């Protein structure tokens, strides 16, 4: 078991970093959604500026 970990430590670290980044992206998207922020950044309720009638 320790041989496996020693041989693959680089892959394991990269995988953990990628998983952590994905978790943070999902966390902040959910947090923003609960605060009423839209995903497109224009402040509309539809979630995509191309499909709404929001005018700046």
Residue pairs with C-beta under 8 A, 6 or more apart in sequence:
5 12
29 39
32 39
33 39
38 44
38 45
38 46
38 47
39 47
39 48
40 46
40 47
40 48
40 49
42 49
42 52
42 54
42 56
43 54
44 52
44 54
45 52
46 52
46 54
